[in-house]
C-alpha cells in the first residue's frame, strides 16, 4: 500500500479521535484545503451516516475488509478512490479497521446480541489493595471512599475512584513506602505526593513513598502503568525488573509484567532508559524502548495509542496477533483463554475496542470476521475455528 496514502489515512484517524499533535494538525490542515477531502471529513463525523454506509465491512480485519471492498467495487474504482467523497470515506475507514464514529454505534448494537450458553463477563472495576508501611492492608474500593489513613504528615484519601496523597511539609526526612496491588479485573488511579499521576492496570503492583525525599523521586513497578510526571528539579525514576526509566516531567507508559519483555512508550517529553547501570538510551515522543528478557534493548517508532490507549478507555490493535490481544483481555476481564490450536494464536486483527464493554461485545465482533469462533464457560473463553 502506498506510504503517502497510509499517512493520509493515519492523519484522518487521529483527527477523528482528537489525537493529532501540533505538527500533525498543520499537516492535516493542508489536506483539508482540498474541498472534496474537507467535505468527507465533515461527513465522517456523522456516526449514523457512516454506520449505514459501512455496515457490510465493519466486521472484518482491515485487510480482509479492504479486499472485500476492492472485490465489490473493482480495482479500477479503488485506484480512483480519491475522486469521490464516498470512496475516500470508505477506503479510509476500512483501512483503519473499526472506525471511530461507527465503532461506537456498532458496539452498542453488539451489546444487544445474546448467544445462548455464553456467560456475560463484565469489564474490570476500580479496585486495589493498599499495604501500609506498618504491614496493614486496606481494600481500596468504592465502599471505602474517604480518608484511608494518615502517615507522617501525609493524608491518604480515596474519592471518586482516585487515591491521593497530601503531604503537609515539603519533603520527607525518612522515606516511608506504601505498596498498591491491583488484581486481575481491576485498575487504580493514584496521585502521588508530588502531584504526579499514575494509572495502574490490572495485575500490577506499584511501590512508592508516601512523601518523596529532597534529592530523587523513586518508585517500583511490576505490571503496567501510565504516568504523567509533575515537572520537578528532582529526577523521577521508575524501577522495574528489566531496567529503570528516568524522567523529569513527561507522559509515558510502561509495561513490565514478569516473564515478559518490557515496553516503555513515550507520549510527550523525554525519558532515558538504563539497564544494569549501562549507558542510558534516550527516546522522544512516538518512540518505544523494548527491553527483551534476553538482555537486548531496541528502540522502535510506534503509535503510542496502541500501547497506552487503555488509560483513556480504549484498546487499539493494529495488525496484532490474537494471542497478544487476548493476553490484554485476560488481565482486564480476569479470564482464562483456551485455544483449539496453536496456529490460532498467530491470526492477526486490526481494530479499536471499548475497554468498558463486556468481553462478549468484543468476542462477537471478533467472531464476525469469520476467522474465529468462541464460547464462554464460566471465566474461560474457548476459541476455535
N, C-alpha and C positions, 0 to 999 in steps of 0.2 A: 504494500500500500504506500502511496506517495507520502513522503515525510512532511511536505508542506500541508497536505490535506489532514494528516494526523495532528499537526499543530493547530490547524483551523478547528478541528473537532474538539481538541483539548481546551482551547480558549472558550468555545461555546459552553462546554460542560462546566468549566469553572465560573463562567458568567452566570449561568443558571443557578449554581449553588452558592453564589456570592463569595467565592474564594479567590478571586483574581488579586494578584499583587499589584502594586502601583505601576510597575513596568508593563505587566501583562494587560492592565486596563488601558494603558496608552496604545498598546499593540491592537487590542480589541476595538478601540475607538476608530482606528484606521480602517478596520474591516467593515465597521458599521457605516462608513461613508458610501458603500455600495447600497443603493436603495432596495435591491432585492434582498440582500442579506439583512438589512435593517428591518424589513417587514417580516422576514422569517423569525428574527429574534423576538419581535413583539408577539407573534403568533405562538411561539414556543413557550411563552409564559402562561398560556391558557391551558390549564390541565385538562379540562373537558374536551377541548378541541383535539388535543394530542391523543388522549385516551381513545377517542373514536377512530382516528386515522391510523394509529399504530398498533391497535389491539392484536392483529394477527401475528405480530412479530415480537411481542414483548416476552414471550415465554421461551426464548431461545438464548443460548450463549451468544455473544456478539458476533462471532464468526459465522455460526450457523444461521443466525437471523439475517446477516448481510447476504449470505448465499441464497437464502430463500427470496429475499428482496430482489436480488440480481436475476434469479431464475424467472420470477414473475414478470418483471418489467423489461428484462433483456439487457445484455451487456452494453449495447449502444446507448440505451436510455441511461444506464448508470454512469457511463462515461461522460454523458452530458448533464450530470446531476446538478451542476451549478446554474443551469439555465431556467429552472422553475423554482418557485418558492417551496412547493410540496416536496420535490426531490431533495432539495437542500435539507429540509427539516427531517425527512425520513432517514436519509443517509447518516446525518449527524447522530440522531437518537439511536439508530440501530447499532452504530459503531460504539456508542457509549455503553450499550448493553441494556440497562434498565434506566429509562430517562428519569431525570429529577422530578419533573411535574407529574409524569404519567405513573411513575413508581408508586407515589402515594395513593393515587386512585386505584391502581391495580392491587396493591396490598390490602386496601380496605375491602375490595371485592373478595380477595382470597380468604380474609378472616371469616367471611360468611360461609365458606365451604367446610363441610364436615365429612370426614371419612370414617365410616363405622369401624370400631375396633381400635382406633388410634387414641391414645391418651393426649389430652391437651397439656402442653408444657409451657408454662409462663416464663417470661424473662426474669433475670436476676433483679434484686432489690437492694437498696442501701442497707448494708449490714456489715458489722465487723466486731472483732473482739479487741479491746484495748488492755494491754498489760502494763501496769504502772511500775515504777521503779522499785516499789516495795513488794512486788510479786502479785499484787491483787489484780484480778481480771474483771473487766466490766464490759457487758454487752452494749454495743453501740447500735441502737435501733430506734425507730420512731417512738417506741414505748418509753425510752429513757431520755427524751428530749429535755433540755435544760442544763443546769450545772452538773457536770460529770465529776469534777474533782478540782482541788487546788493544791499545787505542789510548789514550794519555794517561791511564792510570789507569782506563780503562773496559774491563771484561771483557765480551766478546760471546760468548754461548753459544746453541746450538740444541739443544733437547732436547724429545722428545715433542711435536713439532710447534710448539714455542714458541720464538721468537727473543727473547732477553732481554739487557738492558744493565745492568751493575752498575758503579757508579762509587764509588771509594774515598773521594773527598772530598765536599764539599757542592755547589759549583758550579764551573763552568769559567771560567778567565780568557780562554781562547781557544776560540771556537766551532768545532768540527770536525764536518762533516756527512757522513753516510752516505746512500746512495740505494738503496732497495729496489724492485726491479721485479718485479711479479707477472705472469706471462704469461697468455694466454688458457688456460683449463683449469687454472688454479692458484688458490691462496689462501695467505695467510700471517697468522699471529698474532704480534704484536710487543708486548713490554712495554718501554716506554721507560725511560730512566734515572730519571725522577721517579716511576715506578710506574704511569703512565697506560697503558691497554691499547688496542691498535688491531687490529681485524680488517680485513684488506685483501682486497678482492675481486679477481676475475680482470681482467686487462687494466689494471692500475693501477700507479702509481708514487708512492712516498712518500719525501720527502726530509726528514731530521730530524737534530738534533745527537746526537752520542754522549753529550754531557752538556750540559744547559741552562745558560744564564748566570744571573746573580743578579737580573735585572730582568724578564725576559719569557721565555716558552717559545713558540717559533715553529717550525712545520713547514709543508711544502708538499705538496699532494695534487693528483694528476691521476688521475681514476678514481673508485672507490667505496670507502668505508671506514666502519666503525662504531667509535665512540670511547667509552671510559669514562675520563674525565679525573680524575686524582687531584687532590683539592682542595688548593689552594696559594695563597699570597698573590701569587704571580707569575701574571699573566694568561697564558692559553694561547690561541694564535691559529693557526688553520688557514688558510693562504693557498691560493687556487685561481684559475683563470683568470678567473672572473666575480665574485669577491668574497672577503671574509675573514669567518671566523666566530670570534668572541671569547668565551671562557668562563673560568670559574674552576674549577668542579668539576661535572660533569654527564655524561649519556649521550645520544648523538645520532648520527645517520647523515648522511653527505654523499655525494651522487652528483654528480661533476663531471668527466664524460668530455668530451674535446674535441668541439666542434661539437654539443653537446647542452645543453639547459637545465640549470642547476644546482639541485639539491634539497637543502635542509637540514631534516632531520626530527628534532624533539626528543622524546626519550623521558622524560627527567627533568631537573630543574634549570632552567637558563635560559641562553640564548645570545643574542648580538647579532650581526646581520649588517650588514656595511658594504661598500658598493660604490664604488670610486673616491673614497674619503675623504668620501663624502656622510654625511648624518645617518644614524646606525645605526637598524636596525629590530630590536626585541626580540620573541622568541616564548616561549611557555610550553608545557609538555608537551601533546602532542596537536596541535600546530601545526606547520606547514611553511612555509618560505620558498622560493619559486620565483624564481630569477634567470634571466630569459629572455635569449637571445642578443641580442635587440633592445635590451636595457638596462633593460627594465621589471622591477620587483620586485613580487611578490604574496605576501600572507600567506594561508594556507589552513588549515582544520581537517581533519585526516586521522586515519586509524587507523595509528599508527606501524608496526605489524607488517607492513603492506603494503609498507613501504619498507626495513625493517631485519630482517625475519624471516629473511632468508638467513643472517645471522650465527648463528642458532640452528638452522640446517639445514632450513629450510622456506621455500618461496616462497609468498606469499599474493597471490592475484589476485582483485580484486573488480571485476566489470564492466570488465575490462581488454581493450584491443584486442589482437588476435592478434599484430600487429607488435611491440607493446611486450613481450609475453610472450616472443616468440621472440628478441628482442634480448638479454634476460637470459640465455636459454639458449644463444645463440650464444657468448657470452663464457665461460660456465661450462663448456660441453662442447666449446668450441673447434671449432665447426662453422659452416658457411655455410647460409643458408636461401634457397630459391628458391620464389617464389610463382607459381602458374599465372596468377593475375590480381591486379591491384592491389586489387580490391574485397575480396579475402580478407583483406587486412591489417586491415580495419575490423571483422571479425567479433569479437564480444566474448564473453568467458568469465569465469566465476567459479569459484574452487576453490583448494585448497591442494596443493602439490606437494613431495614429499620431495626435498631438494636432492642427497642422496647416492644416489639411484636412477639407473639408466641412463636415458638420454633416451628409450629405447624404451618404458619403462613409462609415461612421461607421454604420449608420442605415441599410444599405444594407447588411453589414457583419452580423449584429445582426439578421436581417430577415432571413439570410441564415441558422441560427441554427434550424429553424422550430418551435421555441417556441414563437416567437413574430412577428407580422406584424406591419406595420406603414404607416401613411400618414402624409404629412406636408401641412397645410393650413396657409399661411401667416407665422407668427412666432410661430405657435402652432404645436407641434408634438403629434400625436394621436397614441397610442399604443393599439393594440388589438390582439386577437388570432383567 
